[in-house]
Amino acid sequence: MTDEELFWDPIAALPDGEPEASFGGRWEDRLWLNVPGPFYTGIADNCWTGRLHAPRHVLYGGEYLSEYVYRQPATATEVQSLVEAAQNDPYCGYACDGDRRWTPGAVREWWHDRARVTEYLAVLLPEWSSSDIPAEQEAAEGLRDFSAYISSGLAVDLRTYLFRLEEGYYPGISRSLPDL
């Protein structure tokens, strides 16, 4: 069996009728906080609903507290949680065409500019952590999770994604990953 046959494609895990039904986001509207990968948001809901469906994948931020994808799905169940978040976004701002949009250079650029992301998270965290609003307190957990993910785990995931972009499939265990 080849690596291409062994490794899972998150887009293939989309239910029938998707992405047409729920993924109308545009790359041109992509929020800079989205982590590189197949899923991202453009102009998305600001009603704090995304984390109700995908708490390990969606956060709020940007100028109008739009939703964004901070962790790409790794299982079919996680893809389904993002589908549910997308289905509940009245702006249809979620997208799943990142594989056609991200380039290795753009992924590396995002990674090298990650200090901008961590600084943004650090500014929001005290405000949301001390809030009396339950949704902000819950979202603070997501900020902490995203910060920890950037510190450990995201680099390997992005290197794996770079392999996918360069080779067309996710790497096998024996494959070496490209540098960020």
N, C-alpha and C positions, 0 to 999 in steps of 0.2 A: 504494500500500500504506500502511496506517495504522501508527502506532506499536504499536498492540495486536497487529497481525499480525507485526511485525518482531521484537519482543522476547520473549525466552524466559522461560518460567515454570518455576522449579525443581521445583515439585510435579508438573508434567506429565511430568518426567523420571523419576519413580519407576517402577520395574518393575511389571508386572502382579502383583497380589496384595499390593502395598504400598499404603497403610500398615498394613493390617490385620494382616499377618504379623509385623511387627517393631517397629512404633511404638505403644507402649502408654503412653508417658509422660504424666503429668498436669501441666497448667499450674500447679496448686496446689503441686506439688512442685518447680517450676522453680528451678534453682540460679541465684543472682543474677549469676554470672559469665557466663552465656550471653549472647552478642551478639544483639541484636534481629534477627529474621528468621523465616522459616518453620520452621526446624529449631532444636530446643533439647533439653535433657535435664531430666528430673525426677530421680527417684532412679535413678541409673545405676550400672553396674558400677564397683567400686573395685579391679579386678584389673589395671589398667593395660593393657587390651587395645585401647582405642579408637584410640590413636595407631598401632597396628600396621596399621590399615586406613585411617585418615584423618589422617595426621600434620599436614597443613596446616589441619585443621578442628577437631580434638579436643584438649583438654587435661584435666588433672586438677587438682582443687582442691575447696575447700569443707571443711566439717567432717570428712567421712569420705573425702576425696580422690575424690569422685565425678567422673565424666567430664562435660564440658560442651563446647558448640559455641562456639568463639571466632572462627570465620570461616565465613560462610555460603557454600555452594557457588555457583559461577558457571558451571559446565558440567555436562553430563550425567555425565561421568566422575567429577566431584567429588561429585555426588549419589550415584552408585553407591558411592563410598568411604564416605559416611555411612551408606548402607543396610547395608554390610558391618559397620561398627562397631555399628550397631543390632542386626543379626542375632547378633552375638557378645556382646551384653549380656544376662546371665542375668536381670536385673531388668526387661527390656523398658522401660527408662526413657527411651528416645529418643522424641521426638514431632515431628510435622511439621504441626501445626495453628497455628503461630505467626501466620500471616496473619489468622486469626480471633480471635486473642488480643491481639496487640500493637495499641496505639492510637498515633496520632501523639504524644499527650501522654506516653505511657509510653516511647516511643523517645527523645524529647527528655529525659525525666527520666533514663533510663539514661545518655545521653551526658553530661549535666551532672554525673552522679555518677561519671564514669569515673575520677576521682582515687582513689576507693576501690578500683577494679580495679587500677590501676597500682601503688598502694601494696601491695596483696596480692601482685602479681607480684614486686615488688621484694624483699619479705620472703622469698619462696620461692627466688628465683634464686640467691643465694649458697649456700644449703643444698644445692640440687639440683646446682648446677655443681660443687661440691667433693665430691660423693658418690662413693663407690666402687661404687655400684649402677648398672649400665649403664642401666636404665630411667629412673632419676632424671636421669642425665646427658643422655639423649636428650630427656627431657621439659623439661630446662632450655633446649634449643634452641627448643622450642615457646613457652616463656615469653618468650624473647628475640623470637621472631617476633610474638607477640601484642603485646608492648610496642611494637615497631616499627610494627605495623599500627595501633595506637591513635594513634601519633604522626603517621602519614601513610598515608592510604588509607581508614581506617574512616569518617571523617567523610563522605567522598563516597559511600561505600557506604550509610551510614545515610540520607543525604539522598535517595539513589535509592530506598531502601526506603520512606521517608516518602512519596515520590511514588506508589509502588505502593499503599500503604495508602490514600492520599487519592483516587487516580484509578482504582485497580483494575487497573493494568497498569504494567509498567516503562517509564520514559520513553524517548523517542527522543533522538537526538543534539541536535536543535534545541530541546528542552524545557529550561526553567529549573527548577532543583531547589529545593524548599522549604528554608528555613533550619532549622538545628538549634536 
